[in-house]
Amino acid sequence: MKTILVLTNFSQNALKAAESAAMLAGRLRANILLFNSNYTVPAIPYYPGVILVNENISWEDECENKLKQQADHLKKIIADIYLDQRKPTVRILLKEGTLASNINDIVRKENVDLIMMGGRTGTNIDHIMFGSDTSAVIDHAICPVLIVPEKKYITRLNKVIFATNYNESDIDAIEYLVKMGKMFEFQLEIVHVNIYGDSGTRTNKEVVDYIKQLSDNKYPSVIYNSVKGKDLIERLNHLCKERESDLLAFTHQHHSYFIRMLKEGIVKKSLFKQQLPLLVFPSTLEKKPGKAVKKTMTGHRQ
């Protein structure tokens, strides 16, 4: 069985991400692993106002109890949702160290296919750009990271938009979404984003051909579109609203691409005010054992 790794710091935002994982786990045929990184911060006793903690065990016990409480909460949700189906299991894991130092070891050992975490207070793009934990996870993760905004549960996935700049690594991300789309029966819209006057944008014919093949009659649930202009995020925002998208996805190299766009004006206000969940793919998606999505284009594996 695959695993959804849910990162929690016991905040309300993290709880919403965990509850969203419970909603998705059945369709993804995955179990849930709740994980908390235990940062050990030594107290210095002679500083005024500092409480001396003699043992780290008390802190670990507190975190473990919180993990168990959250796990019990998810089990109740799962019991209500999956009445006549196999119920996803919920386990907990507590480790010392940073998220960056722990994340990929857990991903490999636990057969993690998806990481989920909550967005911080404020806009979701603030969390992506300025949240140190989120940045650490995205920078180091070898599997997709789904960030659930502050005020948005994921209760359905009917429409997903994937923003592409025709980078070769987008093919692996699109493969993942096509397979996921079959499980949730959602429509995938692949949107090429292009800034007017951006001489750095190059068209990768291999990626273009692959996308065109997906959007033909063989894959009626995949459509292709494009947006371009100087205020590109505003255009993409309008498209997401118009399509009533439940999720926006892009690969990690587009993270820096979006930052470059955000610096070009006050477009930061636009896209993520609607608080769409974001699915961020690493530029190199580590393959899991098992059957791969079949590629039909010449020169690709079958």
N, C-alpha and C positions, 0 to 999 in steps of 0.2 A: 504493500500500500504506500501511496505517496503521503507526504506530510506537509501541512501548512504550518510554518513557523510564525507564531504570533509574538511580537515583541511587546512587552508591557512594562510600564513604570508605575502602574496602579492608578494612573490618572483616569478621568472620565473619558478623555479622548482615546486612550489606549483601550478602555473597556468597549467603546463603540467599535473599534477595529476588531476586537475579539468577538463581539457579537456578530459582526459582519462575516467573520471567518466561519462561525457556526452556521450561518445562512448558506455559505458557498460550499462547505466541505462535502456535503452529500453529493452534489452534482459533480464536483471535482474528483469524487471517489478518493478522498483524502482524510487522514486523521489530523488532529490538532495537537501541536506542542506549544504550550505557553512558556515563554522564556523571559527571565529577568537577569540582567547583569548586576552582580553585587559589587558596587564600588566601595572598597574599604578605605575610609578616610580617618586617619589617626587623629585623636584629640590631644592637644597639648595642655596638660593640666594647670600650668601656672599662668595661662592667659585668663584674665578676668572674664567671667560669664561663660566660659567653655565647660561643657559637661563632660566629665571623664567617663569614657566607656571602657570598662575593664576587660570585657570579652567581646569578640566579634560574633560569638555564638548567638547572643541575644538579637543582634541585627539580622543574622541569617534566619533565625527562627521566625522573626516577624515577617520577613520577605516570603518565607516558605508558607506561612499561614495565609498571607494575602494571595499567593498563587493558588493555594488549595481552595480558598473562598471563590476566586474568580473561575477556577475550573468547575466547581460545583454549580456555579451560576450558568456556565455554558452547557453543562450536562442537562440542566433543566430545560434550557431552550431547545437543545437537540432532541430531547425526549418529546417535546410538544410538536416539533416540526416533522420529524421522521417517524411517523406512527407505524407505517407498514414497510419500512425500508431498513436496510442495514444502517445502524447508527454509528456515525464517526466517533472514535474514541478521543478522549482529552487527557493528555499527560502534562506534567509540569517539569521544568528544569531550571535550576538556579546555579549560576557559576560566577566565580570571581573574575574580574577583569573588565575590559572595555568591550563594547559591541564589536568594534573593528577586529579585536584580537580573537573573538570567539565565533564570529558569525559563520565563516566558511567551514570551519571544523564541524560545526553542528549541521550545516547544510549537507555535507558529504556523509557524515555518520548516520544521520536520521532520514536520508532520502528526501530532503526538502525540495519541493517543486515550486513553492511560492512563499515569500516572506510578506507578512502584513503588519502594519504599524499605524498608529494614530498620528494625525497631523497636529501640530501645536496650535495654541491659541493665535488667532489672526488668520490671514489668508494662507492657503495651501502653498502658494508659491513662496511665501516668506519662509515656510518650513523647509522647502527644498533648497532655497538659496542660503539661508542663514542658520538653520537648525543643525547644530554640530552632530547630534546623534544620527539624524536622517542623512546628512551628507556622508558620515562615516559608513553607514549601511550601504548607501548607493555606490560609494566609491569602491567598496570592497566586495560587494555581493556578486556571486556567480550565478544567481537565479533572479527572476523578476521580483520586484518590490512593489507592493500595492499599498499606497498611502491613503488612508481614509480620513477625510476632512473632519473638522470639529463638529459640524452640525449635519452630517450626512451619513446615514446608515446605508449599507448596500443590501437592499431587499430584492433586487431584481437586476438582471443584465439583459436588456432587450436590444440595446444599441451601443456599440463601441466604436470610437474614432481613433485611428492610429495616424499620427503625424509623421511623415517621412520626408527626408531630404535626399532620398535615393542612395543611402549609404549601404554598402554590401551587408553589414551586420543586421540591417532591417529585415532581411529574408528570414533569419532565424526567429526574430520577434513575430513576424507575420505568421510563420508556421505555427508557433505557439498559440497565437490568437485564433487561427483557423481551427486547430484542434479543440481549443477551449469553446469556440463558437458552436461546435457540434454538440458539446455537452449541455450548453445553456440555450442553444437555438437562437443566438442573437445575430443581428446583422452587423457585419464588420464593414466600416467605411474607411478606406485608405485615402488619406488626404496628403497630397504633395504641397509642402509649404515653401514659398519662394519670395524673397524680398526683392523688390525692384532695385536694380542697380547693384545687386550683390554679385560681384565678379568671382567670388570664391565658391559659388555653387556650381557643382559639376554633375552632369547627368550620367548615372551608371546604367548603361544599356541592359546589363544583366538583370538588375533589379527592376527596371521598367518593364522588361519583357515578362518577368515572373509575375509582377502585379497585374499586367494585362491578361495573362493566362488565368489568374485566379478570378478575375472579374468577368470572365466570359460565362456562357450558359452552363458550364459544368459546376460553377460555384455561384448559384444565384444569391446566396447570402453575403457575398462579397461585392462591394461596389467601389468605384474609384472616383475621386474628385480632386480638385486643386484649388488653393487659395494663394493669392499673391497681392502684394502692395507694400506700402511703406509702414502702415499701421497693421502689421500682419497678425498680431495677437488679437486685435479687435475683430478682424475678419474671422479668425478661427473661433473666437468667442461667439460671434454671431452664428456661425455654422453649428457649433455645439448646441446652442439654444434652439436653433431652428430644427435640428434633427432630434432634439430631446435626448441627447446622448447621456448614457449612464456612467460612462468611463472614458477617460482620455489616456492614450498610451503613446509612448515614444521611447526610443533607445537612448542610452546614456550619453552618447556624443551629442545628442540634441539638447541635453541639459545645458551645456555650454553655449549651444546655438540659441536656446531660448534666453539665456542670460544676456547674450550680445544684443538680442532684440529688445530686451527689457531696458537696456541702458540707452536706447535710442530715443526715449521720450517718456512721457508719463503713461505708458501703456500698461504699467504694472497694475493699474486699477481695474483692468478689463477682464482678462480671461478667467482668473481664479476666484473672482467675487462670487461666482455661482457655486463655488465649492464642489467641483467635480472630483471624484476619486481619481488618483493618478496611478497608472501602472508604468513603472520605469524598468526598462530592460537593460541589462549590462551590455556593453559593446561586444563582449565575448560571452555568449550564453553557453554554459557548460552543459554538455549533452548527458541525459540520463540513460541508463541501460534500458533497452526495450525497443519496440517498433517505432521508427521515425515517421513523420508525416511524409507521404509520398510526394515527390516533386516531379512534375510532368515535363518540365522544360529540358531541352537538350543540354547535355553537359552536367546535369545534376544527378545525384544518387537517386535510385528508384527504391 
